Amino acid sequence: MARTPNGRREAARARAELLDDLELDLTGGCSLCGIEPDWRCAACGRCNCDRHDDCKRPIGQ
């Protein structure tokens, strides 16, 4: 357990990042690249961790 003020601050920051990443993963986002669910590729639905060389945007978007 972190006993110094800096150690407690770092532990709190790490917990906050973990919760943020968990929320992204549970809502359909990607914690690895930090992308929100509604920002995935419009053509294929993949996140920024994947290559999109073959993606074509749907007509009208």
SVG drawing of the C-alpha trace seen along z (x, -y; Angstrom):
<svg xmlns="http://www.w3.org/2000/svg" viewBox="-26 -14 32 19">
<polyline fill="none" stroke="black" stroke-width="0.4" points="0.0,0.0 1.3,-3.5 2.1,-5.4 3.6,-8.6 1.4,-11.4 3.0,-10.9 2.5,-7.1 -1.2,-7.6 -1.6,-10.1 0.0,-7.7 -2.2,-4.9 -5.3,-7.1 -4.3,-8.1 -3.7,-4.4 -7.1,-3.4 -8.8,-6.3 -7.1,-5.2 -8.1,-1.6 -11.7,-2.6 -11.7,-4.8 -10.2,-1.9 -12.7,0.5 -15.6,-1.8 -14.3,-2.2 -14.1,1.6 -17.5,2.3 -19.3,-0.4 -17.8,0.8 -14.7,-1.4 -11.1,-0.4 -8.9,-1.0 -5.7,-0.3 -6.1,-3.2 -8.6,-5.2 -11.3,-5.5 -14.9,-6.0 -17.5,-3.6 -19.1,-6.2 -15.7,-7.0 -15.0,-3.6 -14.6,-3.3 -17.9,-4.0 -17.0,-1.4 -15.9,1.6 -16.5,0.7 -12.9,1.4 -10.9,-0.9 -7.6,-2.7 -5.6,0.4 -6.5,2.0 -5.4,1.1 -8.1,-0.2 -6.5,0.1 -9.6,1.8 -12.3,-0.3 -14.6,-2.3 -16.9,-4.8 -20.6,-4.1 -22.3,-6.3 -23.9,-9.4 -21.4,-9.7"/>
</svg>
